[in-house]
Amino acid sequence: MLKKILALSLFCASSSVFALPFGSKSAIVVEEGTGKVLLEKNSEEIVPIASLTKLMTAMVVLDAKPDMDAQISIESLDVDMIKHSTSRVPVGATLARKDVLQLALMSSDNRAAASLARTYPGGKEAFVAAVRVKLRALGMTHTDIEEPTGLSFHNTSTASDLVKMAEAASHYPDITRITTDTHDDISINGRKVSYHNTNGFVGKKGWDIALSKTGYTVEAGRCIIMKLKSAGKNVVMVLLNAGANSTRNADALNVRRFISGEKVAVLKTRRGRHTRV
């Protein structure tokens, strides 16, 4: 009976698109090059995207071709007044723009992302206008981004639209390099501070990742974008609104297993506990 249930859950979506038992509320996996949808779940539902926003922030900033060695000072205007999240980058710290971009993407620092928009040519209003132009250019017609960090629940998109963002971001060498760094030591006020990638799969054995970004707010849940290679196949994976890191990570692992032709693990809830079957 269990084998029959697994077979149905894996192959009943349609004649061409399989369905995994995703814990994430929205998901899509697309084959690079062909655009073929391999897996999907609620991929057209518009939802908050949290710090996945920062991939768009990075693209828009890099499009302006700023001096990446120029010094940026973190100001009180960069402090999160939406969620009151913490940061290891103190107000008054001065860093090269390239280091600020590193912090915004790799460790998803909100003050870093906010300062990139604030120091954009013309200021934050010009930054938001440039984001809108970029969204139109990429055909992201179901996406709205009003600020650079993803803290606002008004930053929304669909899993399908975010594939377009991931594909575009993968053409920026700075973005692919930074988002696949496992860690970096950055000088903050004359002291080296170690920062790590928010995606624990980056650098992990068996994971060939070419682009990565995680996100979390209460409204968005646990989110992730990855461009990865497995069993010779290159895919873009978008997982949105998982209830926990463990759920999001289990989904990502199952996607990799599916692509590789390995056995997919299904999580069953029994008396409040999760067991793998």
N, C-alpha and C positions, 0 to 999 in steps of 0.2 A: 504493500500500500504506500509506504513512504517513497519508494522509487517512482510510483505513478504520480504522487503529488509533486515531487521535485521536477519530474519531466514536464508536467503541465505548467508549473510556475516558470520554468525556463523557456518554454517554447510556444506559449499560447498567445502571445501578443498579436502577431499577424504572420503572414507568410514570409515576410522579409525582415521584421524587427523582433528580436527576442526580448523577453522581459525577465529581469532578475528580481528577486524578492528584496528590493531596495528598502532600507530603513529611512533614507532621505526622502523628503516629500516630493522633490523634483530632481530629475536626473536625465542626463543624456550622454551618450558616448558616440562620437563621430569619427569615422575613418579619415585620416588625413589624405588629401589628394583627391579622393573620389567624392567626399562629402556624404558618403553612405552612413545612415544612422544605424548603428549596431544595437544599441540599447536605448530605451527611453522610458520616462515616467513623468507625466505632467509637465512636459518640456516647454509648453506654451503658457504656463501659469505665471502671471506677473507677481513677483515676490521681492522683498528687500534683499539686498546683496552684500551688505556689510562691507568688509575690507577688500572684497574682490574689486571694489571701486578703484583701489590704488593702482591696478594695472592701467586703467584709463588715465588716471592722474599722471602716471609715469610717461605714457605715450604723448600726452598733450604737452607736458613739460619738455620732453626731448625733441618734439616737433619744432619747438621755438628755438632750438639750437643755442641754448644758453652756455655761458662759460661754466663748465662743470667744476673748475678749480676755484671759482669765486666763493668768497666766504658768506655764509648766511648765519645770522644771529637769531636764535629762538626767542620769540617775544611772548608776552602775556596773551596776545591775540591768538596765538597758536594753541593755547591750552584748551582742552576739551570741556566745553560748557554744556554739551548735550547729554553725555553719559557720565561725565566726570571720571573718565578713565585715567589711570596713572601712566606715567612715562618716566623712563630712566634718563631722559634728556632734559636737564633743568633749563628753566628760563634764564636767558643770559649766555648760554653756551653758544659758541661760534664754531661752525664746521664748514668744510668745503661742500659745495652743492652735491658733489658725487657721493660724499658720505651721508648726506641727508637723504638722497635717493636710496642708498643702500639700506638705511634704517627703515624707510617707509615701505620698501618692498620685502626685504628679507625678514625683518622682525616686526613688520606691520606697525611701526610707531606712528601714532596719530599726530603728535606735534610735528614730526618730520614732514608728513604729508601736508599738513595745514600750512607749514612754512613754504613748501614748494609752490602752493597756489598763491600765497600772499606775495611772494617775490616774483611771480610770473609777470612778464612785461605787460604793464597796464593794470596789474593788481588782480585781486580775486574775481572781480566782475568780468574782466577780460578772460580770465582762466575759464570761468563757467561758460562764457560765450564760445570759447574755443572747444570745450567739451561737446557742446551742442553741435557744432560744425563737424566734429570728429564722429559723433554718433550717426549723423546723416550720411557721412561719407562711407561709413562701414555698413550702412543699411540696418542699423540697430533701431528699428522702428518701435520696438516695445520696451525701450529702455529710457529711464529718466535719471539723471545725475545732477544734483543741485549743490554738492559740496565734495571736497577731495578725499575725505577720510573713509566714508561709508558709515559713519556714526548715525547719520540721519536715516530714519526708516523711509524717507521719501526717495532715497536712492534705490530704484527698483529695476528689475529686468526679468527676462525669462532664461531658462537654461539654453534654449536654442539661440537667443541673441548673444549670450555670453560665449558661445563657441566662436562667433565672429570676432569678439574682442580678444579671445585667446589666440586665434590664428593671426590677427594683426599684431598683437604684442610679441609673438614669437619671431617676428622679423626685426626686432630691435635687439641687437647684440647685448647692450647694457642690461636690458630687462631679463633676457634668458640667462645671462651670467649671474646676475644678482639673485634671481629667484631660485637658482640651483646651487648657490653657495650654502654650505652647511652652517658656517659661522664666520664671524669677522671680529677683529679687535679694532675699535675705533677710539680715537683720542677725544675725550670729553673734558674740557677745561684742564688740559695737560695730563690727564690720566687715562691710560688704556682701559677701555671697558669692553668686555666680551659680549657679543650678541649672537643669537642663534636663529636659525630658520624656524618659522612657526609650523612648517610641515615636517613631521618626524620621518616621513618616507624619503626625504631628500638625503642622498648619500647612503641610504640603507642598501645592503646587499640584495640583489635581485630587482632593484628599481632603477630603470634607465629613464630619468625625468629630464625633459628639455625645457619645461616651463612650469611654474608652480605659484599658487597664491591661495592662502586660506582666508577665512573671514568668520567673524562671530559678532552678533548682537542678540539680545533677547528676541527681537522681532524676526531676525533672519535665521536664527539657529546656527548650527555648524555648517559651514560651506567650504568648498574647495574647487579649484580649477587646476587641472594638471594636463600637460601634454607629455605623453610617455610612449615608450617603445617596448613591446613585449612580443616574443616569438616572431620577430621580424615585422610586426605590424605597428604603425604609428597612428595613435589616436589622440583625440582631445576628450577629456572627461570633465563634466561639470556635475557636481553634487550640491544640492541646496537644501537648507532647512532640515538638517538632521538634528535629533534631540540631544545628542551627546557626541563627544569626540570618538568614543568607542564605536558608535553607530556609523559615523562618517568613515572611520578608518576601515571598518568591516566591509562597507560598501566599496571603497576603493580597492581593497584587497580582492574582493569578489570580481570586480571588473577586470583586474589584471589576470586573475585565474581564468576568467571566461575567455579573454583574448588569447591566452596561452593554451587554451584547451584543457585546463586542469579542472579538477572537481571543485564546484562551488560550495562553500559552507553556508548553511542556513541557520539563522539564530531563531530558536524557539523559546518563548517565555513560558516557564513552568513554576507556579507558586512564587511569582515575583523574582525568579532568578533566570538568567540567560544561560542556555546550554547550546553548544555547537553540535549540529547533526550532519 
